[in-house]
Amino acid sequence: MRNLKLLFATTVLAASPALAQLSPMTMNSDAADPHIWLEDKDGAKPLAWVEAENAVTLARLERDPRYQTFYQEALAIAEAKDRIPAPDQRFGRVYNFWRDADQPQGVWRWTTEADYANAQPRWTTALDLDALSKADGKKWVWKGATCLQPEERLCLVALSQGGEDAVTYREFDLQTGQFVADGFTLPTSKQRVAWLDKDTLLVARDWGAGTLTQSGYPFVVKSVKRGAPLASATEVFRGAASDQVPSGAQVFTDARGNKAVLVTRGVTFFGTETHLLTAKGPVKLDIPARTRPAGLIDGLMLFTTSEAWGAVPPGAVASVPLKDVERGVLKPTVIFAPGPRQSVADASVTRNKLLLVISDEVRGRAFIYTHGGGGWTARPLSLPDNATIGVASSTDRSDDAYLSVTGFIEPTTLYALDANSGTLKSVKQLPAKFDATGLVVEQHQATSSDGVKIPYFVVRRRDAPLDGTTPTQMTAYGGFELSRTPAYAGATGKVWLERGGAYVLANIRGGGEFGPAWHDAGRKTKRQIIFDDFAAVAKDLFARRITSPAKLGIYGGSNGGLLMGVQMVQQPSLWKAVTIQVPLLDMVRYEQIAAGASWVDEYGSVTIPAERAFLERMSPYAQLKRGAAYPEPYIWTTTKDDRVGPQHARKFAARMKEYGLPYLFYEDTAGGHSGDADVKQGARLQALQMVYFAQKLMGPPSDAIAKR
């Protein structure tokens, strides 16, 4: 489930056969759209338009005397060498990918597990991306590594040019610290890969005409042999061109030597078919479409589910003996069933244990689950309350793992966990990146249009007057069953909170904070309730006098960018400032832009009349009105975004210009959907956004907004 969601989020996938009707159905709309030429993502004319727009926006934001200060503060935090090096256990070592001022593209490095606990571990560089980028003449962006189990010596390193989702895979030997001579190399494509054995890969990629969905994702899985050309790869599984997310193989192993090779087919974004790959070919498992494999431990296959599966309720974790999976008789045992205000945040395995992290009223709780003769038993872990807990690293090679604990104003702490004994030890703590003196974190609830209570967090100065004058930034996501939880954000604290601003995180429907039902409440034509939830939180802030419409700015990215566009158009009087990041905005044509056709399970399709009618009513691009009193938005995107695409942001800005409406537009030429090709780009994007909010909510530079 987590990997599937990341195809959109972080970001994050072809549509139904009816999409063959898409072009004629939208012909009239296309003809009436004077800005459709901006959908030519890399065309000379659109890029010239982008350059001209960037010049106007940067002249205003970068010339603000606060810009350099904000940039330097954000950059110092991003480049700081006292950050926690995120652990990644593999090959009996602790690996880490690290970027700073000296290595802006980053280095993949390792140390021993014992040395990692020291304040200053001795790191050995495995792969230097700055050196590799220079040697290859390309700006490589790290996208992770997939290693052959159980030894984990041979890995496939994923490299992206400029941050795109499309990657190149190269085989790397962790023992020698070198790329393997004449090893596996998979040219650039949106692709998924798994090791079957030392000499065999299972690969889903662009195999040529007829092997990609409409949204550009692979649905054909082939077996690739060492030393053989890709042209000789043997097909082992085929989905369909109508699929919404990619097909791909997963290989699960456990410490007992058990192994399961599964292939998933993404029929819809949330509904998949899961097949066991056997010597006779793939065998479809008899499980619900929204149930997905999550791991293998002690001969038991673990599953998470977003719909009922027999006695297993939605949002639960369950297990099935692998031998029963192989026989095709799946009778699941419930491991964890959530309450109405709970959800599963993480389910990870160690050698002998299951680590389960749940969200309870948007607060983290962690447990160790053990399987024995009497079934599954749980042991809670004693960790700080009112925080977000995550499994930073685990491996089925040992029972050692790492957990992270973070909050809005509490710097992240990393704990080493012995899952056998349940012993926790703090091994790393992030130094404070901003002065939290006098800050308070509050959790409130707003009442939405249908009476449902919507929780939200506020971070503000304890002594801030409750008179509606506090400059406030508010954000949410509201889609794809992705949760937004408290997290330490150094740059926001340094640039915004230290200067007297407040920060609000709204846990609106569409997300996963309270499980599948919280998500399903806002899918497709029910989506208006998500927008109502967000507006309800704003109105509750006003009622509490925490802020006011003249002092409230909002921001969100990707699906959250759509949320911001809708809020600007539907409720313009509630906001003084709106930042719209890497967004979807043209919801009538979204299926024809970048990977848009993959998200009809979330948004609906124009090929279905009722859904088309709702998309037209909801679409910010379609609903912009001449002469309306909108707040001046700041819209930013990236040219390299091959997931949502920059086309939405461009067209929205162009329509605002056509209507004589004020706006700011900026398009970075690198960074992909996440906008972080290197640390300087990330700091720059943060600084530009913070200047915009300061101009709108704090006014011109003055002593009144100097750092407290």
N, C-alpha and C positions, 0 to 999 in steps of 0.2 A: 504493500500500500504506500509506504513512504516514498519509494523510488518512483512509483507511478505519479504521485502528486508532484514530485519535484520536476517532472517533465513540463509542468506549467509554471509552478512558482519559481522557486528560487528561483519557476518559475518555474517539474517544473515537477501530432501523435498520430481511410478516406471515408468519407462520409457514406451515408446510406445510398443504395442505388438511385434513390430519387434525386440525388444531387446531379445526376445527368441532366436534369431539367433546370439547373441553376442559372445558366447563362440566359436562356430565353426568358425565364421568369424575372430576371433583374435587368433586362435590356432597357426598359423605360427609365428605370432608376439610373442606370449608367449614363444614358443620354442626357439626363438632367443634372448630372454631377460634373461641374466644370473643373473639379480638382482631381479627377481620376488619374490624370497624368502623373501626379505625385506618387502613385503606386508603383511606378518604375523605380524600384529601390535604388539601383546603382546607375541610373541614367544621368547623362551629363546635364540635362536641363533641370531635373529635380535637385541634383547636387549643387548646381549654381544657385538655385532658390534657397537651399539650406545655408549655403555660405553667406548669402546676403542677410538672411534672417539672423544667423548667429552673430554677425557683426553688430547688428542693432542691439541685440540682447546683451552681449558681452560688454558693449560700450557702456551700458547702464549699470550692470551688476559688478563688473570688475573695476570700474572707476569709482565705485562707492568706497570711501576711505576705510570701511570695515572689512572689505573683501580680503586684503592681504593678511589681516589679523586672524580672521576666521580660517582662511586657508592654512596658515602656518600652524594654528592650533589643531586643526583636524589632521594635518599631515604629521605633526609631531606624535599624535596618538597612534596613527596608523603605522608609523615607522618605528615606534618605540621598541627598544630591544628588551624591555622588561615585561612584555606581553607573555601570557602563558603559551608555550609551544604545544599546540594541540597534539595529543598522543595518538598514534596509529600502530597497534601491535601487529607485527608480522615478522616472519622469519626469525623468531626468538629475540627480536629487537623492538625498540620503540622508534618509529619513523615519524617525521614531521615535515610538513611543507611550510616554508617560511619566506616572507617578503619583508624587506625593510629598505632603508635608504641606499644601502650598499648592494642589495639584490632586489631591484624593483620588480623583475619578472619572477624571481623566487628561486629557492634551492630546495630540493628534496634531500633530506638528510636523516641520519640515524644515530642513536646512541644505545647503550645497553640499558636493560630495564633497571638495574641497580643504579647506574649513573644518572638516569632520568630523574630520580628522586632528589638529586643534589641541586643546590641553588643555581649552579652554573655547569650544566652537563657539557661533556666534551663531545661535540658533534662531528660526525664524518659526513662529508658531502657525497651523496649518491649521484645526483644529477643537478647540474647548474643550468637553469633555464635561460639566464642572461647570456651565458657563454654559448649555449646551443642556439639561441635566437640570433646571435651575432654570426655564428658559423653558417647557419642556414639562410640568413638574410630574411628571416620571418619573425614576427612578434608572437612567440609561442605563449599561450596561456594554459596553465596547469588544469587538467580536468580529472585527475585521479589515476589510480592504477588497479588492475585486476590481476591477482596472483593465483598460480596453480596450487591447489590444495593436494595433500596436506603440508608439503614441505614449504611452500610459499617462496621458493627461491626464484623462480621464473615469473616475471610479471609483464603485463601489457600496459604500457604507459599511454595515457590518453592526452593528446596535445591539440589545442584549438588555435587557429589563427585569429588573433584579435578578440577572442572570447565567444565565438559562435558556438552553437550546440553541435555543429558538425565537427568531428575530430579525426585525427590520424592516430592509429595505434602502432607502437613500436615495442618489440620485445626487449626486455631489460633483465639482466642477471644480477640479483642482489648480492650474490657471493663475490663476483668480480667487480661489481660497480660499473659495468659497461653495457652498452647495447650489444645484443647478441649478433655476432657476425652472421650474415645470411639468415637471420632469425625472422620470425613472423613480422610482417609489415602490412598494415591495412590502410590504404590510401583514404583521404578525407571523405567522409560521408557522415550523415546521421546514422549511427549504427550501435548495435548492442553485441557484446561478445562474452563468451564464457569458455573456460578451459574444460575440455572433456578429458584429456590426458596430455602427457608431455608433448605429443606430436599431433594433437588434434584440437582444433578450435570449433566452436559452434557460433556462427556469425550471422547476424541479420544486418543487411546493409543494402545499398543501391547496387543491385546486380545487373542493371541495365533496364531497358524498356519493359514496363509492366510489372515492376517489382516494388514500387513505392505507392503509398496511399496518396490521395489528393493533397494531403497536408505534408507530404514529403517524408513519411516515415516508412521503414522497411517492414514487409510482412512475409518475406521468404527467409527461412533459416537454412543455412548450408553448413556442411562439414568441410573445414579447410585443413588440409594436411601439410605438415612441415615440408618445406622444400618444393611444394607443388604450386603452380600458378593459380590465382584466384579463378581463372577460367575453367579449371578442372574441378572446382568444388562441387560436392554432391549434395543435392537438396534432401533435407530430412524433414522439413515441415513447411507448409504453405498456409498462410491465412487468406485474406481476401483484400482486394483493392478498396472495398467499402469499409475496412476496419478503421477505427479512430485513433488507436495508439499502436505503437510498434509491437510486432511479435519479437520474441527473444527467448533465449535459453537461460536457465539458472541451474547451477550445480550445487547441491547441498551435501555437506559431509558432517560427520560427527567424530568425536574422539574414539569411538568404538570401531571405526572403519566402515560404518554404514555410508551409503552414497545414494542420492536420488537426483536424477537428471530430469528436470521439468522444462516444458516449453509453454509459455503463456501467449495467448492470442488476444489482442486488444480489440474485441468486437465493438465495444463502446468505451468511452473514457473510464467509466467506473465498472463496466461489466466485461469480464474476461473469461475466456476458456482456459483451463489449465490441463495440460497433457503430460503424462508420464512417458518419457522416451524409453522404449524397450528395444530389445534386439529385433523385434518384429515390426517396429515403427511406433509412432506416437499413439497413446491410448488416452482418450479424454476421461478426466476424473469427474465423478458424479458429485459435484459440489456447487453451491450457488454461485452466480456470476460475480457477486461482490465479495467473494471469499478468496483470500490469497495466501500462498505459502509464506511463512515468516522465518523458518529455521528448522534445524534437525538436531535433536539431542537424545542420547540414550536410546536410539532406535525409534524415536517418536517424531513425527512430522508435526510442526506447529503451524497454525493458521490464525490469521486475523480476519474478522468478517464485519461487513457493514450492512448485512441483512441477516434475517433469521435463518438458521441452519439446524433443523430439527429442534432439539432442546437448547441449542446455542443461540442466545439473543444477539441482536445487532450490536456492534461495537465491542464484542468479546474476543477473548483469546482461547483457542481450543487445541487439542492434540488428538492425533490418530496414529496408531502403530504403523510403522513403515511397511511391515509385512502385509497389513490390511490395505494400505494404499496400493501396493503392488498387486494384490488380489482383486482390487477394484471394489472392496467392501469397506466403505468409510462410515464408521460410527463414531462421531466426535465426542470427546470428553471435555467439558467446560473447565478451563483453568481459572479464568477470571471473567466475571460478568459485571459490567459497570452499573452504577446507580444512575438516576436521572440527571445528575449534575456532574457526572464523571465521564472521562474518556481515556483511551489508551494512548499514551504519548510515545512509548518505546517498548519494544519487546526484543531483547537481545540475549544470545546464548553464550555461556562460557563452556568449559569442558563438562561440567556436571550440573550446572544450574541455569535457570531462566531468570534474567533480570527484567523486571517489569516496572515501568514508570507510568504512573497514571496522573491525570489532571483532575483535581477535586476542587470545584469552584474556582478553577483557573489557578490552582496552587498545586505544586508538585508533591507527589508521594512515591516512594520507591520501595520495592519488595524483592526478596529472593525467593523464588519458587523451586522446590525440590520434588522430584518424582520418586516415589517408592511403592511398596506393596499396597499401601492404602490409598494410592492416588497422589494428587498434588497437594503439598502443604506450603503455606506462605509464611515468611518471616519479614516484618517491616524493618526498614533501615532508619536509624535515627539521624536525620539530616535537618538542616535549618528549615523552619516553616516560612510560609509566605514567600516562596521563591520558586523559580523554575529549575527542575532537575532534569539532567540529560545523561545518557550513557555516552561518554566521550570516546571510549574504546573498549572492545571486548574481543575475545578470541576463543574458539573451541579447542585451542591447544592447551589452555590452562584455566584456572579459576581466578586468575588475577584480572581485574578490570579497573576502569577509571570512570568516575562520575563527576559531572560538573554541576555546580549550584550557583545560580545568579539571580539578581534582582535589579530593580531600577536604580537604586542608589547604593547597593552592596556590590563591590567588585567581585568578579567571578572567583570562586574557589574550586580547585581540582582535588578530588579525593581518590586515593588508591584504595581499592576494595579487594579483600580476600573473600570471595563469594562462598567458600567452604565454611569459614568461621563467622562470616558477617562482619569482620573487623574493618573499620574505616580509618583512614589516616589522611589528614590534610597534607598534600605534598607541594601544591603550588597555589599562590594567591596573587591575583592581579593587583598591583598597587593602584590606589585611587587615582583616577584621571581627571577628577574635578572635585571641587570643594562641596561636599554634601551637607555641610553644617547648616542647620536650620531648615532642611528639606524634610517633607513628610510625604509618605505614600498612603493614599486612601483608595478604598474600593467602594464604589456606589452602584446603585441600580437605577436605570431609567425605565419608564413604562412605555412600550411601543404602541403602535396604533391598534393592535389587537389585544392589548392588555398584558402581553408577555414581558417579564422583567429581563432587562438587558444589562449585564454587568459591565462596568468600565473602571479603569484605574486612572487616578490623577496623581501626578508628581508636581508639587508646588512648594513654595516657601511657606513655612508654618505661620509666619507673621504677615503674609500677603493679605491686604484688605479685601474683604468679601463685598466689593462694590462694583464688580464687573470690569475692573480696569487692568487685570493681569493679562499680558500678551500670552496667548496659548496656542500651541500646536497640537492638533488632534489627528490620529490616524487609525486605520482599521484595514482589514483585508476582505473578509466576507465572501469566501468562495472555496470550492474544491476540497472541502473538509480539512482545510489547513488552519491550524490554531495559531493565534498570536498571544504570547504569554510574556510576563515580565522578563526583561533582559537588561544587562548593564550596557549602556551606550555612552562611551566616553566622550565622543564628539558632541552629542546632543547635550550632555551635561556641561561640558566645558563652554561651548559656544552659546547655548540657550539658557539652561537652568541657572548657571552662575550669573547671568545678566538679568535675573529676575523673571524669566519666562516660566511658563508651566507647560507640562506635557500630559497628554491624555491618550490612552489606548482603549479603544472600544471593542468588546468581544461580541460583535454582532452575529446574527445568523448567517448561514452560508459557510461558515468556518467549521472547525471540528472541536471547538472547546467543550461541547457537551455531547459529542458523539455523532453518529450518522443522522439522527433525527434533527439535530441542530443544522446540519448541512442541507438535508433534504427539504427542510421548511422553505428554502429560498431558491430551489432549482427551477430553471426554465421560466414558465409564465408566473411562477410564484415569487419571482425575484424582487418585486416591489417591496416586500416586507423587509428585505435586507436594507434597502434605502431608507425605509421608515425607521428602522432600528437606529441607524446612524444619526438621522435627524433628531430622534427622540433623545439620544445622548446629549446632543448639542443643547437642546431645549432644557434638559435637566441641569446642565452646567449653568445656563443662564438663570434658572430658578434658584439655584444655590448661590448665585452671584459670584461664582468662581471666575467667570469671564463674561463677555458680551459679544454680540455680533460684530461690533467694531474692533474687537481685539482677538477674534478667533480665526486661525488659519488651519487648513486641513491639507493632508497629503497622503498619497498612496501610490503604489506601483503595480503594473501588470493588471490583474483583475482589480486590484485596489485603485489603479489609475482609472479604470472604467467607473468604479464607485465615485471617485472624485469628479469625473466629468458629469455623471448623473446628478450629483449633489449641487454642482455649480448651476446646472440648467434647471433642475426642479426646485431648488431652495436657495436662490441667489441671495436672499436677504439674510441668511443665517451666517454667511461667511464674509470676512474681509479679504482673505487670501486663500488661493487654491493652487497647490502644486500637483500636477498631473504627470506621473512618471511612467515611462515605457508602456503606454496604455493601449487598451482596446477602446475605440470611440465610435467607429462606424460599424454599428451592429447590424446593419442591413447587408453589408458586404464582407463582414468579418470572416465568413467561411471561405472567401476567395483570397484572403491575405495571409501570407506566411503559413503558419500551422493552424490557422483558424478552424478549418474543417474538422479538426480533432476534438473540438470543444462543444459540439452540439449536445452532448449529454449533460453539459452544465447550463448552456444558454438557450438551447432550442435551435431550430433551423427555419430559414425563410421558405423552405419547401413545404412546410406544414402551415396552413393558413392561420390558425390561431396563434402559433408561435411567431410567425412573421408579423402579425398585427402587434403583438407585444414588443417584439424587437424594434419595430418602427417607433412605438411610443416611448420605449426606453432609451433608444440610441441618442447619445449626446450630439453626435454629428447631425442627425436628422432633426433634432428638436431645437437646435439653436435658432433664435429669433432675432430679426433685425430690430434695433431700437430697444432691446431689453437691457435692464440695468444689472448686468452681471459684474461680479468682482473681476478684476484683471488677473487672469491666471498665468502661472508660469508652467509651461508645457515642455518637458524635456524627454529625449529619447536617444537611441544610438543607431548608427547606420548598420552596425554589425549584428543587430538583433535579428536573428533568423527564426525566432520563436513567435513573438507577437508581431514584430516588424515595426519600422518607423513610420509606415504609411499612415497609420491612424493619427498619430500626433501631427504629422505634416498637414493632412487634410483638415483637421480640426482647426489648426492655426490659420490655414488659408481661408477657410470659411469665415472665421472671425474677422480676418482682414477684409474679405469681400463685403461683410456686413458693417464695416466701420467700427468694430468692437475692439477695445484695447486688450492686448495680450503680450506675453513674452514667450519666445520659442527658442529652444537650443537643442541641437543634435550633435552629440559627440560621434566622432568617426570610428571609435573602437569600443570595446567593452562588452559586446553582446547584450543579452537581456539583463544581466546583473550590473552592467556598467562599472566593472572594476578590473579592467585589463591590467592595471598596475596600481600601486598605492597612491601615486600622484593623481591619477584620474579620479579615483574614489574620493580623495580629499577635495579635489576641485569641484566635483559635483555637489558634495556636501556644502562647501563654502558658498557656491552660487545660490543654492536653495536657501541657506541661512541668511544671506544678504537680502534676498527677496522677502523673506518673512520679517526681517528686521525693518526693512523699508515700509512694509505694509502695516505691521503691528506695533512697532516701537518708534517709528518716525525717523527723522534724520539723526545722524550721530550727534550726541550731546552728552554732557556730564550726567544727565538723568539716567542714561542707560549704560553708563560705564560699568565695568565688571565690579561686582560687590565683593 
